[in-house]
Amino acid sequence: MAPDRRLRPATQSDVAREVGVSRTLVSFAFRGAPGVSGETKEAIFEAARRLGYRPNAVAADLARKHRSAVGLYLMDIRNEVYADILSGVRMALPQDGNRLILSVSRSVDGVDGGALESLIEARVGIIIAATLLDPDERVLELAQIVPLVSVTRPVAGVDSVYSDDVAGARAATEHLLSLGHRRVAHLAGPIYDGHIARRQSYEKTMRDAGLKPQTLAADDFTQEAGQRAATLLLTQAERPTAIFTHNDQLALGAREAAYGLGLAIPGDLSLVGYDNSRTAKLHGIDLTSVDLHAIALGQAAGTIALERLNDPEAPVADKRLTPELVVRDSTAPPAP
């Protein structure tokens, strides 16, 4: 008596019997290998749909000794910039090709080895990592285990796609100086390898203008951390008239701190963020921000990941995008 296929998932052998071809030919059809006519391929796919057969992508990778899945690590899905990077990566990957496996850090500060380990255990062929806070040495070690594309942060010896943070921070600081601000503070993020260029560029721009930098590091990159740190800045005897923040989340926190202290934006405090998130564009917030082109970063990273899968010996990619300062209503000349 023939087994009842309703009690188990359909297999390639079931599809082969249905069409009257060999299982090997069915395997070739699903792998896109040559030697299968268009008519036979159509018959195989139709039988697979009828029987409910779903190819096992992991098994297919093992059979061809090639891992086609792309892993995507995101530091913080609550930050809109990472959702945009995800959108960009999806645009770059063929809809009927490479699987995309997502892993998000569970740590507040984004240092979460478990999220990366889960991608390695899933046997992905390459990891797109946005954003790694690990030391450079650790990133290089990871890249020896699984090929890696670092997004938003350049790492020597590793495929990298990033925005020019030096230029972006300089544009933000010079904008505030051009409005007449002299007490410009920078609300920075915690210090990690590869994530201090914005702070350094701000400080250099201030010194070049003959002014003293005032940098305060928040304890993480969230809105809540921004509010705590900005409250310290804004309750000083000689408070800053403008604040440039490491990202939009910190800027939104600084905005809440200012309003909590009865300060108006931009009347009493000018505010510049970094990321140009969707929230920054909302009416009533209208945050001046540096656009790092997150979707374009994701698209470039996806393209580089596919190129690396196809040619593991290709030269290391280093793609730097030019950010753009988007001026809105959160900045104005200081009050007289």
WOVENGI-V382009 format. One line per field, one symbol per residue. phi: phi as a letter, one per 40 degrees, with the letter a starting at -180 (. if undefined). psi: psi as a letter, one per 30 degrees, with the letter a starting at -180 (. if undefined). Layout:
# WOVENGI-V382009
phi: ???
psi: ???
This chain:
# WOVENGI-V382009
phi: .ccccccaccbccccccccgbccccccccccgcchbcccccccccccccccgcbccccccccccfacbcbcbbbcacccccccccdcccccccccbbccbbbbbcccccgcaccccccccccgccabcbbbcbcddcccccccccbdbbcbgacbdgbdbbaccccccccccccccccchcbbbbbcccdcbdgbbcccccdcccccccgbccbbbcccabcccccccccccccbcdbcccabbbcaccccccccccccccgccbcdbacbbbahfcccccccgbfccacccgcccccccccccccccccacccdccbbbcccbcbcbccbadccc
psi: kkkjffflkkleeeeeeefhlleeeeeeeffgllgkleeeeeeeeeeeeefgkkkjeeeeeeeghkjfkkkjkkejffkfeeeeeeeeeeefkkegckkjkkkkkgkeggjjfeeeeeeefghlflkjjjkkglleeeeeeeffekkkjkkfkkjkfkkkklljfeeeeeeeeeeeeffgkfiklkjllljlkghgeeeeeeeeeeefgglkljkkklfagleeeeeeeeeeefgleillfkkkleleeeeeeeeeeeefggkkkgefkkkkakehleeffkkfehkklkjgieeeeeeeeeeeeeeeefifgllkkjjkljlkkjkaggklllk.
